[in-house]
Amino acid sequence: MEEEHALECLERMQELKVLPAIHPLLALDDDRVRVLMEIHKVHTWYSLLYQDPKASIFKLSLLGMTMGIERENLEQVTERLRFPERERREFMAQRDLIGEALASMINWQDNDPLSSLYLMLDPLPVEGVLFLMARSRKESIRKSISTYLTRNRSHDLLIAGDDLLALGLRSGPSFARILNTIRAASIDREASTREKQLELAKHLVDKVLNREVDDSWKRRAKK
């Protein structure tokens, strides 16, 4: 189904009752057809951006076809479709991530920081992001997802781990937390220059180092 007319193929399979024969839960209802049509549109749009990674129309269509199927039933569907075990596990994990992102996006408001949407979408493969864009009926969310794909998905910081080391931070979990905080500030246009990012990094590193000193004194006091 890696072709331009994926939706037409699925509709023809529905007419011939192939999809319900594979599994009754694969039957196309109006909502699935709507989302599959939107999937075709967003896939075409994304393809014209000439970005990497490329999006698989097969994976996107599969997400649309299985939309709304509960996890325990989805395992039966993947068995009927004869998924290899590795691909089945990957697809189930991807569906779980999409479900988590969708649950978070329900509460996302237009005036929320764009970085919060970035954190919801960043764990997803590009097909998962495009699926959520196709599924959403809210134009502001669709617009924000398009901004994420065109500008923020490959958002590079102007500082790196070496800068944190130079500020006195040791390697550890704080590295990722600090860099993610700075990335969020950069996406929200609060730290868009290297100088601003270094300033924020110094502030965050100082907080971590001060907390480590406080913890050390507390441990000493208990002895």
N, C-alpha and C positions, 0 to 999 in steps of 0.2 A: 504493500500500500504506500510505498515511498514514491508517490506520483501526485500529479496536480489534481486528479479527479477522485481523491479518496472519499469524499462525501457521496459522490454519485455511486461509487462502488458499494458503500454501506447501504445506501437506499435501495439499490438493486438487490442486495443480499436480503434486506428486510422484505421486499416484495416477494422474493422466492422462498421466504420463511426459513432462510438459512440461519440467521442469527438466533431466533427462538429455538431452532432445532439444536444448536450448540448448547444453549442454556436459556431457559425462559426469561431470566433476568436481563438478557442482552437485547430484548425487544426495544425498538426505538420508539419512545414517546415524544410528545411535542417539545418538552423541555430539553431532552437530549438532542433532538434535531436542531433546536435553536442554538444550543451550545456548540454542536458540531459545525454549524454554519459560521458561527463566530470564530471557532478554531481555524477554519479555512482562511478567514479574513486576517486574523492576527498572525498566522503562519506566513501568509503572503507578505504582509507588512514587514515582519521581522526579516524575512529572506531578502527584502530589498535594502535592508540596512547593511548587508554584506559583513555581518559581525560573526565572530567565533565565540562560543561554539555554535555549530549549525543545529537547528532544531529538527527533530525527527517527526514527520507528519504521522508516521505509524504510531509512535508513542503518544502523541497528542490525541490522535483519534481514539486510541485505546482508553485514555483517561476520560474522554467524553462518553464513550460507549459504556464504561463501567461506573459512571457518575451515579452516586446515590446507593450503590450496592454496599451492604454492610460487610465488614471485614471477613466474618466467618463464611459468608456466601461468596465473597470474592475469591477465596482460596479454591472453592469448587469451580468457579468460572475459569481460573487460570489452569486448573487441572484439565478441564474440558478443552481448553485451547492448546493443551500440550506444551506448556511453557517448560523449558529446561529449568532445573532446580535453582541454579544461580540467578537466572533472569526472573524467576518467580519471586525469589527473596528480594531482589532489587526493586521489582515493581511494587511489592507489598510495602517495603520500606519507604519508597517514594510516595505512595498513597498516604501513609501515616504522616509524613512530613507535610504534605499538602493539606491534610485534615487539620493539623496543628496550626498552620499558617492561616487557613480559612477561618478557624475559630478566633484567632487573634484579630484578623481583619474585620470581623463583624463589629468590633468595638472601636475600630479606627475611625477618627473624625478628620474632616478636612483641615482643621486647624492644628492637628497634631503634628509634631516634627516629622519631616520627611525621613529622617534617620530611623525613626521607629518602624516605618514601613520597610526600610532597607534591612533591618535586623530580622524582620519576619520572612522576607523573601530570600535573603542571602543563602540559607542552607539548601534551597531548592535547586534542582537542575533547571536549565532554561525551559524545558517542556512544562515543568510544574508552574513556573512563573507565567508562561503564556496561557496555560490552562486557566489559571485564576483570573487573568485578564479577560479571557473569553467568557468565563462564567459570570463575572460581575456585571450587574445591571446598573451600577452606580458609576456615572461618567467621571466623577472626580477621582475615584479609585483607579479606573482604567487609565486616566491621564497620568496619575502618579506612578503607576506601574510602567507606563511607557517611558517616563522620565528615568525611572530606575534602570530600565534596559538600555536606554540610549546614553545615559550619563553616569549613573552611580554604580552599576554592576561591577565595572572594572575601576572603581574609584581608588586611585593611588594616593597614598600619603606623601607628604614632602619631608617626613622624617622616618627613621627606621629604628630597629633595635639597637644599633650602635649608638644612637643618640641617647637612648635610655641608659645604656651602660655608662656612657660618659657622664651622665647625671648622677651616677652612683647606685643605680638599681641593679640588683643581681638577677640572673636568669631565673624564671619561675612563672607561676600562674599570673602574677601581676602584670607581666609583659603584655599578654594578650588583652587583659582588661583595660589597660591604659591605652593601648593602640586602638582598641575598639571605641573607647570614649573619644579619642582624638578624631577618629574617622567619622563618628557621629557629628561632632562639632564642625568638621570640615563640610560634610554633606549639608548641614543646616546653615552654612555660610557664616559660622561663628569663629572659625579658625581656618581661613582660606589661604594664608601665607605661611611660609616656613617659620617666620619669626613668631607668629601667633601660635603655631603648633608647638614650637619649642617652649614657649612661655607656658602653655597649658600643660605640656609634658612635665616641666619643672615643678609646677604646682602639684600635679598628681603624684609625682615621684616623692616629693617632700612629704606628702600625706602618708604614703606607704612607709617611708623610712621612719617618720615620727611614730607611727603606729607600732612598728617593729621595736623601737626603743622603749615605748610604753609597755609593750608586752614583756620585754626582757626585764624591766624593773619590777613588773608584777610577779614574774616567776621567781625573781630573786627574793622578793618580799615574803613569798610563801615558804621559802626554805628555812 
